[in-house]
Amino acid sequence: MERVTITEKATKILALLKEKHGELIFHQSGGCCDGSAPMVFEKGDMYLDESDILLGTLNGVNFYMNQDQFEYWKHTHLTVDITEGRGASFSLEIPLGLRFFIHSRLFTKEEASFFGN
């Protein structure tokens, strides 16, 4: 069971970014700059601390969310996708004229039971 997955289209953009920038991380924004969008950074460019929770790994890229925001999203499955358009964040896909975004849905009963919700 996974809390977070990624579409094929977003996977292709993530691969391009990895090729250009090396090791990356995703961090689910809490609302600053571009609303609550998943942002991708070079590993080490985003300060993470003990309040950031690792939700999963997408094609070798860890996906984090702050624990306060996780309280709101803990009952949902997240799917990272990509679309045309420029967000207002510092995420690495922005110069490509693209932005990552989240599709969310409530966990199924099986998923909720698995994750203890």
C-alpha positions as CSV (number, residue, x, y, z in Angstrom):
1,M,0.0,0.0,0.0
2,E,1.2,3.5,-0.8
3,R,0.2,6.9,0.4
4,V,1.6,8.7,-2.6
5,T,2.0,7.7,-6.3
6,I,2.9,9.5,-9.5
7,T,1.4,9.5,-13.0
8,E,3.4,8.3,-16.0
9,K,3.4,11.9,-17.4
10,A,4.8,13.3,-14.2
11,T,7.4,10.5,-14.0
12,K,8.8,11.6,-17.4
13,I,9.3,15.2,-16.2
14,L,10.8,14.0,-12.9
15,A,13.3,11.9,-14.9
16,L,14.3,15.0,-16.9
17,L,14.7,17.0,-13.7
18,K,16.8,14.2,-12.1
19,E,19.1,14.1,-15.1
20,K,19.6,17.9,-15.0
21,H,19.8,18.4,-11.2
22,G,20.8,15.1,-9.7
23,E,19.2,13.9,-6.4
24,L,15.9,15.4,-5.7
25,I,13.2,15.6,-3.0
26,F,9.5,16.4,-3.2
27,H,7.9,18.5,-0.4
28,Q,4.2,19.1,-0.2
29,S,3.8,22.8,0.3
30,G,1.7,24.0,3.2
31,G,0.2,26.9,1.3
32,C,3.0,29.4,0.8
33,C,3.7,30.8,-2.7
34,D,1.8,28.3,-4.9
35,G,-1.0,27.1,-2.6
36,S,-0.6,23.5,-1.4
37,A,1.4,22.2,-4.4
38,P,4.0,19.5,-4.4
39,M,7.4,21.1,-5.0
40,V,10.6,19.4,-6.2
41,F,14.0,20.6,-5.0
42,E,17.6,19.5,-5.3
43,K,18.4,17.3,-2.3
44,G,19.8,19.6,0.3
45,D,18.1,22.8,-1.0
46,M,15.1,22.3,1.2
47,Y,15.5,22.3,5.0
48,L,13.9,19.3,6.5
49,D,13.6,18.6,10.2
50,E,11.9,16.1,12.5
51,S,8.5,17.7,11.8
52,D,8.6,16.5,8.2
53,I,7.2,13.1,7.5
54,L,8.4,10.8,4.7
55,L,5.2,9.6,2.9
56,G,6.9,7.6,0.2
57,T,9.3,7.4,-2.6
58,L,8.5,8.2,-6.2
59,N,11.0,6.8,-8.7
60,G,13.8,7.3,-6.2
61,V,12.7,10.7,-5.0
62,N,11.5,11.0,-1.4
63,F,8.1,12.7,-0.8
64,Y,7.8,14.7,2.4
65,M,5.0,16.6,4.1
66,N,5.1,18.6,7.3
67,Q,3.4,16.8,10.2
68,D,0.9,19.7,10.8
69,Q,-0.3,19.4,7.2
70,F,-0.2,15.7,7.4
71,E,-3.0,15.8,10.0
72,Y,-5.3,17.2,7.3
73,W,-4.2,14.8,4.6
74,K,-3.6,11.5,6.6
75,H,-6.9,10.0,5.3
76,T,-6.1,10.5,1.7
77,H,-4.1,8.9,-1.1
78,L,-2.1,11.4,-3.1
79,T,-1.2,11.2,-6.8
80,V,1.4,13.6,-8.2
81,D,0.6,14.8,-11.7
82,I,1.9,17.5,-14.0
83,T,0.2,20.2,-16.1
84,E,1.1,23.1,-18.3
85,G,1.2,26.5,-16.6
86,R,3.6,28.4,-14.4
87,G,3.1,28.1,-10.7
88,A,4.5,30.8,-8.4
89,S,6.8,28.5,-6.5
90,F,10.6,27.7,-6.5
91,S,10.0,24.2,-7.7
92,L,12.4,23.0,-10.4
93,E,9.7,22.3,-13.1
94,I,8.5,25.9,-13.2
95,P,11.1,27.1,-15.8
96,L,9.8,24.3,-18.1
97,G,6.4,26.0,-18.1
98,L,4.9,23.1,-16.1
99,R,3.8,22.6,-12.5
100,F,3.2,19.5,-10.4
101,F,-0.1,19.2,-8.6
102,I,-2.0,16.7,-6.5
103,H,-5.0,14.5,-7.2
104,S,-6.4,13.3,-3.8
105,R,-9.0,10.8,-2.8
106,L,-10.1,9.3,0.5
107,F,-8.5,6.0,1.4
108,T,-10.5,2.9,0.7
109,K,-11.5,0.9,3.8
110,E,-8.6,-1.5,3.1
111,E,-6.1,1.4,2.8
112,A,-7.5,3.1,5.9
113,S,-7.1,-0.1,7.9
114,F,-3.6,-0.6,6.6
115,F,-2.5,2.9,7.6
116,G,-4.3,2.8,10.9
117,N,-6.9,5.5,10.1
